[in-house]
Structure formats: C-alpha cells, structure tokens
C-alpha cells in the first residue's frame, strides 16, 4: 500500500515561515491534500489538490507538489497555527493519510 | 448549514460488534461524485481512513480491516452507518465521519466536511 512520510515536528518562530513535507513514491503524480487538526478538534481541510485553498483558509497557507515530495507552507506563522498537519492522497481506491507533523510556534 | 454528527456506544467489550451512525445535514449523498467516509484516530496517533461510500453506492475499505468493516447509506435519512466486528482494545479511538462535499473534493479525493468525532473505548 502507498505510504506517506511526514516529519514528527516542526518548530517556527512567530511570524516566520513553516514548511511541512510529505514524502511518497512519485507523489507528484497524485493530488495531495492537507488538513489542520487542533487539539480536541476534528481535522480541517486547508489545501486541496496540491495548491488550492478552500474558502476561509488564509492566503498564508500554500502548497506544492513535485517529484517525491509535497510541501505545505505557512507564511507569517501565528500562535493560532499550532496544530497537527496531515497530508493525504487517494491511492488504490482509498484515502491514505500521512503520520502527521506537529507545529510549534 | 452543514453538520455531521456521529453517534454510537462509547464503551464496547472485546469481540463485540460496533455500530456507528453518522447523521448529516446541508449535504447530499445523491449528487454525482460525492463520497462519505469513516476515519479513526487512536489517542495521540494519526488519522486512518476505514471506509468510504460513494453516491452510486460504490464502497471502499481499508485493506487491513476490510474483513471486519461494512459501510452503508440511507439517503432518505441522510445517514451513513459503519459496522466493525470483533472489536479489540487497539480499536479504541475517536471515530469521525466526513463528507467530500461537491466544491473541493468531489470524486472522493479528499474530505471537506467533518463531524466532531465520537470516542469509542474497547474494554472488558
């Protein structure tokens, strides 16, 4: 089955840029989606199809996908961005999630 | 307004069968391309997609749990039901239902709307 690899944690200073990577074999051939999950809450879709933001998601959130790595970037990180971030793809007719990355601001 | 709400037992004994119901509003499971799914998350661990059901009643299951899962829908009641057999303590988790919506994730690629989740504990 397809595997997505995410680093365990990312730490960034307030106002700086946070980057999250999601590794997978030829992941560029797939659409990658990203979710934000704050403690005790359900996940929220923040990026869909590699680089698109749902309504209500700040422009500070952006995504890219190339080769074997997809990246979520949060510019001008805020304290409210502290959360776990999960990447997700569709593979073999099902949804696959990465292991998640914890952001500390 | 879009809402999804999971319901079911909070405590289940090992070997028993778990039945969870997701009741949703503001969304349809009749629209071409939409899908709903069940996702679980053990405490402190990652998300895991268990099952998906599509508008046309196509169903997909986690390969590792396929033999234990059944997903069904009742569009007249706006409900999706997940059944999991032979529960084990490792199945203790928060169980979420989610919907693809039509604007961002149609076709099953992703899940745009989520319920609040329900914590299920498996213990004797």
Interface residues (C-beta under 8 A of the other chain):
Chain A: X1 X31 X33 X35 X37 X41 X42 X43 X44 X45 X48 X49 X52 X54 X86 X88 X90 X92 X93 X94 X95 X96 X97 X98 X99 X100
Chain B: X37 X39 X46 X47 X48 X49 X52 X60 X61 X62 X63 X96 X103 X104 X105 X108 X109 X110 X111 X112 X114 X115 X116 X117
